[in-house]
Structure formats: structure tokens, C-alpha cells
Amino acid sequence: MKLGPKAAAAALVLSATLALTGCGGAANSGSAAGAATALTLGTVQDVRSWDPAQAHVGHVLQPYQAVYDTLILREPDGKLSPMLATAWKYNAGNTKLTLDLRTDVTFSDGAKFDAEAAKANMDHFKKANGPQMAQLASVRDVTVVDADTIDVNLTAPDPALEYFLSQAAGLMGSPKALDSEGIKTEPVGSGPYVMDKAASVKDSQTVFSARKDYWNKDLQKYQKLTFKVLTDLTARTNALVSGQVDATILDPKNGKQAEGAKMKLAANEVDWQGLLLLDREGAKNPALANVKVRQAINYAFDRKTILDQVMLGQGTPTSQPFGKASGAWTEELENYYTYDPAKAKQLLKEAGFEKGVTLEIPSVPGFETQISVITQQLADVGITLKVGAALTNTYTADIAAQKFTTIFFSLFQGQPTVAMDQIVSTKALYNPFKNSTPELDAKIAAVRNGGADAGKLAQEVNKYVVEQAWFAPLFRVNQMYYHNSKVNVTPQIQQAVPSIYNYSPAK
């Protein structure tokens, strides 16, 4: 069954993402695409499980992209293009998405990719309880139409579904391996690379080689691709400057050292940093149930000074959690909460907390300076910030289990429904207490059914959570992604680090 193209099949630019070879640097001899032999990139953490249903997003998505193709490709500017799905379309009610699939693809174990394989992956993703399981929350079931066509049937329209199929939910693994123990440590996908298990060391580096029978040789820019884990920021900086790695993410301060070594910068605003005031009904911290307390927290921050001191001005102060590229951003909300300690104190008094409020948050590795600064500014208005043990690799499970009432974090600003399902809706990971109101639910429903008007309708959701102080954003930050002259790098919209497809050897 053929649907006819949804969009022109734009060139699928591939490059490698966060990968890095321990011997360092891209070599000069020919590769699968006739260019450099190896790409070496630095990543901030290792993959915990290679089961595609356990894939995360952000920094951790790129290693999965090396071995698992997605149904849909998201290009650097956010456009969605064919990958394993050649075309797709919705029914009139937007409750069924029909995808036409490639017929010339196999997995690295020799199994054929077809409609049954696609269904097996989506069924597996829904039941595997992975960190991104909410991406398919709107999917009722997947049915096989014929050998190269599936119908994805929804319980309600989900404007973000196509986007999700370019992310974790769209990763396709071999059906033979999906329920095996082996896939946890060795991926089996249809992607351009296969793991070199002998050369890989847990929590140190993962090495890949170009797959000989890959269906699209144009996507293979390198013969060798390595993801080297460099959790420490200084270690990543030194590795880049010394030539051990070709590209990695730094921060403004360490970026100065990289610039001094003639490294190139690929920067874009992606994330917002600030406090997530999670317990908005006061289940564990009664003070947070009072909107005036949450508003007081927002008025306590001198956002521009914090940005200048901590991030050397690399970013934009903001009071809203939705970014400009989402369509939900509005100018009127950008500086909704000014720096006004007197107003913060007055609001606390009106709320009945004149004697003070205590917030408990976990320590977050990499954000120690930010937390120190906001601790002082909150103390100036009578709010005590108690910082506990550091977040661990179980942080997503801990958040979902309502372990934290407040957390300092950095979150990406995606398109409206993606962002809502990350931080606002009752199925959002970062709304673990399932806070909602009839008014907000109605606004969210309007966005989901809004089609082309989703962005504008999402402005009302944005306005609501800002006015109700669900969060205390400080600023959007410039992601400081540096690379050497051996590799070309294109930033990925709404991602802190580029997708694996955005790298190519410099000519």
C-alpha cells in the first residue's frame, strides 16, 4: 500500500553525534562515504540499556541513533522527513496515522524490517515502562494493514505523535531481540552502525563500526564512531583541546579555553534553567499549595545578574517555560516576574508565611553554582533552600515516585504538545503529583485538537502556568557545543546536542 509522499524526501544529512574514539580525532583516509575514517565525540553519560524502549532523549538519544533508525527523521530545522517510513497521513479525525514503510531494510541480525516489525517495536515500547513511555500514551493499538503499511490508532488526537516517531518511540530494533536479555548490553537495529563490543567499555566508551549492509550508504560518514563518556566538564574540555575528541558540549566558562585553542562553536538556545515547583497542591510541602508562595519565589530572583554571573551572559532571562520556536512563547510573559524582593516578602506575608518557607531540593551535578546563587537570593526574602543528596541515574524514577517537591533542573523547550507532555499535563514526567485544574485541562485539550493553530492555543497554557507560578524559570541558556576543524556540525533545533545526522567530515 502506497500513500504518496507527505513531503519531498529532502536529503538525509548524516553525521555522527556524541561519539568519541579514545585514540582521538578524525583520521584522514577514506570511509564508507569516502571521507574521514573516524569521528570522536564526548558525551556526558553512558547508555543504561540498549533496549530501544528504554531510550531517553536529549544528550542520550544520539547513541541510539547510531544503531537504530527511526520511523521518521527530524532534520536540523525541525522538519520531519522520511526514514523507515516513506510517507504518512492522518484520517479525517486525526485519530489514525497510516505509515507506509520501506521494503529494502534489514536489521543487523538479518531479520527483515516490515509492518510486523514496526508493530512489534511499538507494542514493546508501550509495555516496557521506559523513561519516554508517555510518547505513545495516546496510542490505543497498532494494526498491520499489509506487509509495508501500519495504522497507528489513537485514543485522541496527538499533534506530537509524528515528532515522537522521530525520537525514542520511533526507534526500530530487531523483533527477535526485543524481549531478550542480550539487547540490554548489545543493540540490534537497522541503523548505520553496529557495536564493536570487544572495544567497548561500560561507563568509558562505546565503539561502533559502519554496517556493511546498511540500506543508505549516504548516511555513513565514518567507518568508526565512538561515544566516550566524560562526565566531568573539565575532562571534556581538556579532551577537546588536546585533540582526543572532535566535539563535545561545554559551558561558557570552559568554552573560553576551547575558543583559545581555535575550537569552533555551534550555539543555540534550547533549554531553560530554573526551579520546578512540583508539589503545587501541597501534598508534601503545604506552602507550595499557595500560589502567592510560588509567585514570591519567582519575584525573589535577579535573573539577569544570575545569568551574567553564572553563564557569562550566554542566554536570555525569562519567566516562561515555553521557548520561541514552540509557538507558545509570547513577549508579554518574557519578563512577567521582575526582580522584586519587597513584593516577594509581601506575598509571603499575605499567604501566611511571614516567618518563612523551607524548600528541599536535591543537589544536581553541574548546577552547584546556580543552586548556590539562588539559595542566597531566596534567603534574602525569607525562603530557606535545603539542598540534599545529589541526583543519581534513577532520577526519572525518583521524580515519578514523588521523591522531590522541588527541583532545580534544565529542560528543553519543545513544540507545544511535546512540552506540555513533558512538564504540564497529568502524564508529564515533570508533573509527578498530577496537578491539574478544569481550566488548564480545557486549554490543553484545545491545543491537542487545534491542528495548525496548536502553537497559538498553547500560548494560553503558557500564560496559565506562568501566572500560577508552576515553575520559576531563570533563563534560556545558549548550548555551547564546540568542535574542531575536522568536522562540520549543524545544531539541532530544540536539542542541547546535535542529532547524529548533523555531522560530516570537513572538506
C-alpha positions in Angstrom: 0.0 0.0 0.0 1.5 3.4 -1.0 0.4 6.7 0.4 2.1 9.1 -1.9 4.8 11.4 -0.4 3.9 13.6 2.6 6.8 15.8 1.9 9.6 15.9 -0.5 12.3 13.5 0.6 14.9 16.0 1.5 18.5 14.8 1.6 19.0 13.0 4.8 22.2 14.5 6.1 24.1 12.2 8.4 26.9 12.8 10.6 27.7 11.3 13.8 26.7 12.6 17.2 28.2 12.4 20.6 30.7 9.8 19.8 34.3 9.7 20.6 37.3 7.5 20.0 39.8 7.1 22.7 42.7 7.4 20.3 41.4 10.8 19.4 40.5 12.8 16.3 39.1 12.1 12.9 41.5 10.3 10.7 42.3 11.2 7.1 41.7 8.1 4.9 38.5 7.1 3.2 35.4 6.0 5.0 32.1 4.3 3.9 31.2 7.6 2.2 34.8 8.3 1.0 35.7 10.8 3.8 37.4 10.7 7.2 37.8 7.3 8.9 36.7 8.1 12.4 34.7 10.6 14.5 35.5 11.1 18.1 32.9 12.8 20.3 32.4 13.3 24.0 29.2 12.5 25.9 28.1 13.2 29.4 26.8 9.8 30.3 26.6 6.2 29.2 23.6 4.3 27.9 22.0 2.3 30.7 20.2 -0.2 28.5 20.3 -0.7 24.7 16.8 -1.8 24.6 15.2 0.8 22.3 12.2 1.0 24.5 14.5 2.3 27.3 15.9 5.1 25.2 15.9 8.6 26.5 16.1 11.9 24.7 18.4 14.9 24.8 22.0 14.0 25.3 21.3 10.3 25.4 19.4 9.9 22.1 22.4 10.1 19.8 23.9 6.7 20.7 20.6 5.1 19.9 20.5 6.9 16.5 23.8 5.2 15.6 22.3 1.7 15.7 18.5 2.3 15.5 16.8 4.0 12.6 13.6 5.9 13.4 10.4 5.7 11.5 10.6 9.5 10.8 13.7 11.7 10.5 13.8 15.1 12.2 16.1 17.4 10.3 18.2 20.2 11.9 15.5 22.8 11.4 12.8 20.6 12.8 11.2 19.5 9.5 10.0 15.9 9.5 11.2 13.8 6.6 11.0 10.1 5.5 13.3 7.5 7.1 12.0 4.0 7.7 8.5 5.4 6.9 8.4 6.7 3.4 5.1 8.6 3.8 2.4 9.0 6.4 -1.0 10.7 6.7 -3.9 11.0 9.2 -7.5 10.2 8.8 -10.1 13.0 8.8 -10.5 12.9 12.6 -6.7 12.7 13.3 -7.2 9.6 15.3 -5.4 7.2 12.9 -2.0 7.7 11.4 -1.2 5.4 8.5 2.5 4.9 7.7 4.0 3.4 4.5 7.2 1.6 5.2 10.4 0.9 3.4 10.7 -2.6 1.9 14.6 -2.8 1.5 15.7 -2.7 5.1 17.1 -5.4 7.3 18.3 -5.5 10.9 21.9 -6.3 11.8 20.9 -9.8 12.7 19.5 -10.4 9.2 15.8 -10.0 10.2 13.6 -8.1 7.8 12.1 -4.7 8.6 8.4 -4.7 7.7 5.0 -3.8 9.1 5.1 -6.7 11.6 8.5 -5.5 12.9 7.2 -1.9 13.3 4.2 -3.1 15.2 6.3 -5.3 17.4 8.5 -2.3 18.3 5.7 0.0 19.1 3.9 -2.7 21.2 7.1 -3.4 23.0 7.7 0.4 23.7 4.2 0.7 25.2 4.6 -2.1 27.7 8.3 -1.7 28.6 7.8 1.2 31.1 10.8 3.1 29.6 11.6 6.7 30.5 9.8 8.1 27.5 6.8 5.8 27.6 4.5 8.8 27.6 5.4 9.4 23.9 3.0 6.6 23.0 0.4 7.3 25.7 -2.2 8.4 23.1 -1.7 5.2 21.1 -4.5 2.6 21.5 -3.0 0.0 19.3 -1.1 -0.6 16.1 -2.5 -2.7 13.3 -0.8 -4.3 10.3 -2.5 -3.3 7.0 -0.2 -5.2 4.7 3.5 -6.1 4.6 4.6 -2.4 4.3 1.8 -0.5 6.0 0.7 0.1 9.6 -2.1 2.0 11.2 -1.4 3.7 14.5 -4.8 4.1 16.2 -5.1 6.8 18.8 -7.5 7.3 21.8 -7.5 11.0 21.0 -5.6 13.3 18.5 -2.0 13.8 19.4 -0.2 16.6 17.4 3.1 15.4 18.8 3.0 11.8 17.6 4.9 12.4 14.3 7.6 14.2 16.3 7.7 11.3 18.8 8.2 8.8 15.9 11.4 10.7 15.1 12.5 10.3 18.7 12.6 7.4 21.2 9.2 6.0 20.2 10.3 5.7 16.6 13.5 3.7 17.2 13.2 0.3 15.5 15.0 -2.8 16.8 15.0 -6.4 15.6 11.8 -8.2 16.8 14.0 -11.3 17.5 16.0 -9.3 20.1 13.4 -7.0 21.7 12.5 -9.3 24.6 15.9 -10.8 25.1 18.4 -10.1 27.9 21.1 -9.6 25.3 19.7 -6.4 23.8 20.3 -4.6 27.1 24.0 -4.8 26.5 24.3 -5.1 22.7 21.9 -3.2 20.4 20.3 -5.0 17.4 18.9 -2.4 15.0 18.7 -1.3 11.4 20.9 1.8 11.8 24.1 2.8 10.0 26.5 1.4 12.7 26.9 -1.8 14.7 28.5 -2.0 18.2 32.1 -3.2 18.4 31.5 -4.9 21.8 35.1 -6.0 22.2 36.3 -2.4 22.0 33.5 -1.0 24.2 33.9 -0.5 28.0 30.9 0.3 30.2 30.9 3.9 31.5 34.0 4.6 29.5 33.4 4.3 25.8 31.2 2.6 23.2 32.7 1.9 19.8 30.8 1.4 16.6 31.8 0.4 13.1 29.9 1.1 9.8 27.5 -1.6 9.0 28.3 -3.2 5.6 24.8 -4.0 4.5 23.1 -0.7 5.6 20.3 0.4 3.3 21.5 4.0 2.8 25.3 4.4 2.4 25.0 8.2 2.2 24.2 8.2 5.9 27.6 6.6 6.8 30.1 9.4 7.0 32.6 7.4 9.1 34.0 3.9 9.4 34.3 4.2 13.1 32.2 6.1 15.6 32.9 6.2 19.4 30.9 7.6 22.2 33.3 8.3 25.1 31.8 9.1 28.5 33.3 12.2 30.0 31.1 13.2 32.9 33.5 15.8 34.2 33.3 19.2 32.4 37.0 19.8 32.8 37.8 16.4 31.4 35.6 17.1 28.3 37.3 20.5 27.8 40.8 19.0 28.0 39.9 16.1 25.7 38.7 18.6 23.1 41.6 21.0 23.3 44.2 18.2 23.3 42.7 16.6 20.2 41.3 13.5 21.8 37.8 14.3 20.8 36.3 16.1 17.8 33.3 17.7 19.5 31.5 17.9 22.9 29.3 20.1 24.9 30.9 22.6 27.3 29.7 25.7 29.3 30.5 29.4 28.8 33.5 29.4 31.2 35.2 26.3 29.8 34.2 27.4 26.3 36.8 30.2 26.7 39.5 27.7 26.9 38.2 25.9 23.8 38.0 29.2 21.9 41.6 29.9 22.9 42.5 26.6 21.2 40.7 27.6 18.0 37.7 25.3 18.5 34.5 26.3 16.7 31.2 27.0 18.4 27.8 25.7 17.3 25.4 27.5 19.7 21.7 27.7 20.0 19.2 28.4 22.8 17.4 25.2 23.7 16.9 24.6 27.5 15.5 26.7 30.3 17.0 26.5 33.7 15.2 27.2 37.0 13.1 25.7 39.7 10.3 23.2 39.1 7.7 23.7 41.8 6.3 20.2 41.6 4.1 19.9 44.6 1.5 22.5 43.7 -1.3 21.1 45.8 0.9 20.8 48.9 0.8 17.1 49.3 4.2 17.1 51.0 5.0 20.8 51.3 1.9 22.7 52.2 3.4 26.1 51.4 3.7 25.2 47.7 -0.1 24.9 47.5 -0.4 28.6 47.9 0.1 30.4 44.6 1.4 33.5 46.4 4.2 31.5 47.8 5.1 30.2 44.3 4.9 33.8 42.9 7.1 35.0 45.8 9.7 32.5 44.8 9.6 34.0 41.2 10.0 37.6 42.4 13.0 36.7 44.5 15.3 36.1 41.6 17.5 38.7 39.8 17.6 36.7 36.6 19.9 38.9 34.6 22.5 39.1 37.3 22.4 35.3 37.8 22.8 34.8 34.0 25.7 37.2 33.9 27.5 35.7 36.9 26.9 32.0 36.2 26.6 31.8 32.4 28.7 34.9 31.4 25.6 36.3 29.8 25.2 33.3 27.5 21.4 33.2 27.3 18.2 35.2 27.8 16.4 35.9 31.1 12.8 34.6 31.0 9.8 33.9 33.2 8.2 31.3 30.8 8.9 27.6 30.2 7.9 27.6 26.6 10.6 28.6 24.0 10.3 30.9 21.0 10.4 28.0 18.5 7.4 26.4 20.1 4.8 29.0 19.0 3.6 29.2 22.6 6.1 31.9 23.6 4.8 35.4 24.0 6.7 38.7 24.6 4.4 39.7 27.5 5.5 36.7 29.5 9.2 37.1 29.0 9.7 39.4 32.0 6.5 38.6 33.8 8.3 38.3 37.1 10.7 41.1 37.7 13.3 41.2 40.5 11.3 42.5 43.4 12.3 41.2 46.9 9.9 43.5 48.6 7.0 42.1 46.6 8.2 38.6 47.4 8.1 39.3 51.1 4.7 40.9 50.9 3.3 37.9 49.0 4.7 35.5 51.7 3.0 37.7 54.4 -0.3 37.6 52.6 0.0 33.8 52.2 0.5 33.4 56.0 4.2 32.5 55.7 5.7 35.8 57.0 8.0 33.7 59.2 9.4 31.9 56.2 9.2 28.9 53.9 11.5 25.9 53.5 12.1 24.2 50.2 14.0 20.9 50.0 15.7 20.1 46.7 18.3 17.5 45.6 21.7 18.6 44.5 22.2 18.4 40.8 25.7 17.7 39.4 26.8 20.5 37.2 24.4 23.1 38.7 26.1 23.6 42.0 26.9 27.3 41.3 23.3 28.0 40.1 21.9 26.4 43.3 24.3 28.3 45.5 23.2 31.7 44.0 19.5 31.0 44.2 19.9 29.8 47.7 21.2 33.2 48.7 18.6 35.1 46.8 15.8 33.1 48.3 17.2 33.6 51.7 17.1 37.3 51.2 13.3 37.2 51.1 12.8 34.6 53.9 12.8 31.3 51.9 15.2 28.6 53.0 16.5 26.2 50.4 17.8 23.0 51.9 20.0 21.1 49.4 20.1 17.3 49.8 21.8 14.4 48.2 22.7 14.5 44.5 20.5 13.2 41.8 21.6 9.8 40.5 20.9 7.7 37.4 17.5 6.9 39.0 16.3 10.5 38.9 13.5 9.9 36.5 12.1 7.1 38.6 12.6 9.2 41.8 10.7 12.2 40.2 7.9 9.9 39.1 7.7 8.5 42.6 7.2 12.0 44.0 10.5 11.9 45.9 11.1 15.6 45.2 8.7 18.5 45.8 11.0 21.0 44.1 14.0 20.5 41.8 16.4 22.7 40.0 16.8 21.5 36.5 17.4 22.2 32.9 14.6 21.3 30.4 14.3 21.7 26.7 11.7 23.9 25.2 9.9 21.8 22.6 6.9 22.3 20.4 3.7 22.9 22.3 2.3 19.4 22.8 5.8 17.9 23.4 6.5 20.5 26.1 3.1 20.1 27.7 3.6 16.3 27.9 6.9 16.9 29.5 6.1 19.4 32.2 2.4 20.3 32.3 -0.1 17.6 31.5 -1.1 14.9 34.0 1.0 12.3 32.1 4.1 14.5 32.2 7.2 13.2 34.0 7.8 16.6 35.4 4.2 16.8 36.8 4.6 13.8 39.1 1.9 15.0 41.5 -0.6 15.1 38.6 -1.6 18.7 39.3 -4.5 19.9 37.1 -7.5 22.2 37.1 -10.6 22.1 34.9 -9.4 25.4 33.3 -6.0 24.1 32.5 -7.4 20.8 31.2 -9.6 22.7 28.8 -6.7 24.7 27.5 -4.6 21.6 27.0 -7.5 19.9 25.1 -7.8 22.9 22.9 -4.2 22.6 21.9 -4.4 18.9 21.2 -7.4 19.5 18.9 -6.1 22.7 17.4 -4.2 21.4 14.4 -2.4 24.3 12.7 -3.5 26.6 15.5 -1.8 24.5 18.2 1.0 26.9 18.8 -1.3 29.9 19.3 -3.6 28.0 21.5 -0.6 26.9 23.6 0.0 30.5 24.5 -2.9 30.2 26.8 -1.4 27.2 28.5 1.9 29.1 28.8 0.1 32.1 30.3 -1.8 29.9 32.8 1.3 28.1 34.2 3.3 31.4 34.3 0.5 33.3 36.2 0.0 30.3 38.5 3.8 30.1 39.0 4.0 26.3 38.3 7.7 27.0 37.7 10.4 29.6 38.4 12.4 29.8 35.2 15.5 31.9 35.3 16.8 32.0 31.8 17.1 30.2 28.4 20.7 29.1 28.0 23.0 29.0 25.0 24.1 25.4 24.5 27.8 25.7 24.0 28.7 22.9 21.6 32.3 23.0 20.4 34.1 21.1 17.7 37.4 21.1 15.9 38.1 21.9 12.3 38.0 18.3 11.2 34.2 18.1 11.4 31.2 20.2 10.3 28.4 20.4 12.9 24.9 21.7 12.4 22.9 22.5 15.6 19.6 20.7 16.1 16.6 22.8 16.9 15.3 22.3 20.4 18.2 19.9 21.3 21.2 20.6 23.6 23.4 18.5 21.4 23.0 17.8 17.7 21.4 14.7 16.3 23.8 12.1 14.9 22.7 13.1 11.4 24.1 16.6 11.8 27.9 15.8 11.5 30.0 15.4 8.4 33.8 15.5 7.7 35.2 18.9 6.9 36.5 19.3 3.4 
